[in-house]
């Protein structure tokens, strides 16, 4: 994938995540104008920018359905994972930086722009077949993680604040860790509806048993309609999962829907979170 297309992915993700607010932030009157001007600036077809935005739409609470029936390719996953934790202000700055500094001439593709793109995988045929992809279930998880990040950054997770460390690819049994005290670790789970159970890997459950009060299970239900967040502090103590052993020798701990109804920290999201 050419560098200008990787930059286009970052901007398209921003357009999807912040929807019409992104147009205001960037000074565009409408999406048609945005696609045209961004496409011209990056030497990418305007319709390609539009299609890229629609790749990310299933992750965000806008009025567009997007390409929910398609898996995210490695490049799209890379954008979500590398840029999803940025605040609106930070991501806006990145997008404006790209639009302000990029020119088609390769000698003008400066080191800062290279840094933006080198963390994004290419979509070669080999990588398409061997790299991880996200199905509908995976998209639900990504959407839940995005909601959590937005809520945490706005102080809506028990009024907590501070820097979060992304641990999603460390295999440590949780998704995010607070750098400073109270140093909570957060494991994020999402459900498309209000009902349904969840599964924890054996690693996640064992870490929950070790960290106890420092481990917080964040469950986000009804993820595409009116998200509803429940926090379980010390889930090892408060929940009673059923052990299920699969033929792959992977162990999950399943928690039934009935256990997820009541929690001391249970509230509905009413404000715009992104």
N, C-alpha and C positions, 0 to 999 in steps of 0.2 A: 504494500500500500504506500502510495506517494505521501510525502510529509504534508502536503497541502490538504490531502483528504483526511489525515489524522487530525489536523487542526480544525477542519470542518466538523469532524465528529465531536470535538470538545464544545464548539459553539452550538451545534445542534442539540447536544445534551442540555446545555444552558437554556436554549429556547424552549425545550420541552419541560424542564424542571420549573422554570419561573414563568412560563406561558406569556401572557400579555404584559406582565410586569417586566419581562426581559426586553420587550419592545420599547417600553418607556426608558429603561436603563440605558439602552443603546441608541435612543433617538430615532427609532423607526415608527412610521405611522401605522403600519400593518405588516402581517407576515409576508405578503407578496413582495413588498418593498424590501423587507429584511432578506428574503431568499435571493432576490435579484442583486442587491448590493453586496451581500456577503459572498455570493457566488462569483461576482465580478472581482472582488478583492482577492479571493483565494484561487481564482481560476478553476472553479468547480461549478458544474451546471446547477442552476437554481433548483431544479427539480430534485437533484441529488441531495441538496441541503434539506429540502422538505422531507424526502424519504428517510434521511438519517434522523431527523427529528422524530418521525413517526416510529422509528425503531425503539426510541426511549419512552414513548408516550404511555405504554402499559405500566410503567413504574411510577407515574405521577398523576395527581388528582386534577386532571383537566377534562374538558368535554370531548376530547378526541379518544377514540378507541385504540388507535395505533395498531401495530402489527403484533397483537397479543398471541396470534396463533403460530408465530415464528420464534425459534430459539435465538437468543443473543449470540452473536459470533464473538470470537476472542477479542477483537478490537473494541467492540461495544462494551463487553464486560470490563475490559481494561479501563475504559473511560469512566464507567460507573464506580469502579473500585478505587481508582486513583483520584478522582475529582469529586466524588459524592460526599466526602466529609468536609469539603470546604464550605465556609459560610457564603451567603449570597454576595456580600461585599468582596470577599476574596475571589470568588469565581467570576464576578463581574470584572474585576481588575485583570484577571487572566484573559478573558475574552477581549476586552478592550486593548490589551497588550498585543494579542494576536492580530487584531484588525488594524492596529496602528503600526505594527512593525513588519508584517509580512509583505513581501513583494515576490513576483514570480521568479525573478532572477535568483539562481541558487546562491550566488555570492552574498545575497542580502539575507539569507536564512541564518540569522545569527544564533549564537550559542544558547541564548535564553529560549528561543523558539524550539531549538533542538531538544532542550530539557523537557519541554512540554510534550513532545511526541515520542521520545525514546522509551517511555514507560508503557506505550500502547503496542500491543502485539499486532503482527501482520495476520491477515486472513488467508494464508496460503492453503492449498488443498490438504497438505499434510497436517497442518495445525488444525484445520477444520475437523479432520477426522480423529485427531488424537487429543486435542485440548478439551478442557471442560466446556460444556455448554449449559445454558439454563433453560429448562423446560418451564411450563406454566408454574409448577411448584417452586422452581428456583426463582422465577420472576416475583412470586409472592414474597419470598425471603428477602430479595433485594429491595422490594418496595417497603417492607417492614423496616429494614435497616435504614433506608432513607428517611422514613417518618421519624424513627428514633433519633437520628442525628439532628434533624430539624428541631425536634422538641427539646433535646438536650441543649442545643445551642441557644435556644430562646428561654432556657431556665424552667421548662415545664415538666422536667423529670425530678419531682421532689425538691424543686428549687436548687438543684445542683448546678454547679458551673465549674469551668476549668477545661484543661486540655484532655482530649480523649486520644488514646493510642489505639490504632487500628491493628487488631490481632487476628483478623479473619483468616489469614493464610499461615498462621504460625502453628496451627494444630494444637493449641494449648487448652482447648475446652471452653472458650468463650470468644465473643466477637470484639468487644471493646473494653479497655481498661482506663480508669482515671489515673492520670500521671501523679496527681497529688492526693492528699487525704480528702475524703475517707477511703480513697483507693478502691472503689467498687469495681468489680468485673461484671460486665453485662452480656448476657446471652439473649439474642433477639429471635423470636419466633413469630410467624405471621399466619393468619387464617383468612381465607376469602370471605367466610361467612361469620356469623356470631357463634355458631356451634362447631364442635369438632375437637378432637384431641390433638396432641402434638407428640413428637418423639425427641428424645435426647440421646445422643450417642453415649456409649459407655464412657468415653473420655470426658464428655461434658458432665455426666452424672457423678463421676468420681471426683472431678475438680470441685463440683458443688459440695460434695461431702467434706472436702478438705477446707474450703474457704468459708463455708457456712454463711455468716452474716455479711460477708464481703462479696458474696455471689448473688446477683440479681437476675432473675429470669423475667424478661420483658415480653409480654404477649400482646400482639396487636391484632384484634379481630376486625372483621368486616372491612377489609383493607382498602377496597375500591369504592366504597360508598360513604359511610360515616365511621371512620376508624375509632376504635374503642380500645384504650390501653389499660392493661392490668400489670402491676408489678408484684413479683413474688420474691421477697427477701428471704434468703435461706430456704430455697425450694427443697433441699434435701430433708429439711425438718418438717416443712408444711405440706408437701405432696407425697403421695404414695403410688409410685409408678409400678407397672407390670413389666417384668423383664421378658424380652422377646429375643430369642437367639435364632439368627438366620443362617442359611446354608453357606453364606460367605464368611461365616464366623465373625461377623460384625454384630455387636450387642447394642441394642437401643433400649431406652427406658421410656415406656409409653405412659402418658398421664391422661386419664379419661376426662371427657368434657365436663362431667359433673363436678370435678375438683377445681375447675378453672372459673367457676361462676362467682364465688365469693372470695374477696381479698380485701384487706384493710386499705389497700391503695388501688382504687378502681374508679376511673373517671372517663368521661367522653370528651373527645376533642371538639371544641366549638369554634376555635379561632383558625384562621388561615395559617397553615404551617408550611407553606412552600408553594 
